[in-house]
Amino acid sequence: MQTTPIVAVVEESVVGAQAPMEVKGATEVNSIATKKVRATPAARRLAREKGLHLKDIQGSGPKGRVQVQDVAQYQPKTETATIELEETPIIPWSGMRKVIADNMVKSHTTIPAVTMHADVDMRKAKKLRADLLPMVEEDTHERLSYTELILKAVTVALQKYPQLNAHALEEGIKQYREVNLGLAVALPDGLIVPVIHQAETMGLNALTHSVKEVTKAARASTLTKKQLSGATFTISSLGKSRVNYFTPIINTPEVGILGVGGLYERLQLEKKDGQESIETIPTLPLSLTFDHRVVDGVPAADFLSLIVALLEEPMRLLL
């Protein structure tokens, strides 16, 4: 019995009666698959050119016949790879991280917070610190840092703007005469905020001693209950980082927090005696977040502006 090669049958159905031709690989498979589907000649030809299988294409013609436009508009389905992630243990919400998480969520979801930013020209503060450094170190055996100058400026400003030295309570707003400053301290497993009580009674020597004392106690996990409570305003400093501005989250029930970015140098065009020159300015970025339920924009801006003015004329901090 004589058999007819399948290739010849396929080619005959596509291009008419011809002598058998050799068709290889994907072309042969594609032709076989193409024959079993109702399609116009133009649709078959375009499908071959694009390397598509007609059986994958939904026809729009009579009895589902595949039209050339069906082939032209067809988008092959792409398989999405499922990536198996390595299983790692879940770190439970517990201890310090649980407390931080709860406080952050409470603050962020209940307080309509607004953040303002300002830059401080630190040239005079830098010089004052250099001048006072040996005297403070002799009296306290600790080094005066910019942190103490900032805390002193914040204390003076809070006394003038007591609406920021306050707590927002269920029954109303409670302002305080005492300035109890919280100072955020980063630890390996979280953040803790020890408190410097009655900062309004302290000069730079006492502030330097207190800041170093609570910072060391925080890192040694030896803070007392009193050193962890009673803050009326908080300062969060990113120290020597390269971050300029950020939006610190208020430590409830307080109504304000001052974020201190990393000290950096910027170029500034200055005029002196009719001459222009480009000066390098040591600059301290500040970010004040406040509770807009308690404090309006103008007093908040005035408060931040006063802190800037005090740090730019730091001799006023010694009065």
Disulfide bonds with the S-S distance in Angstrom:
none
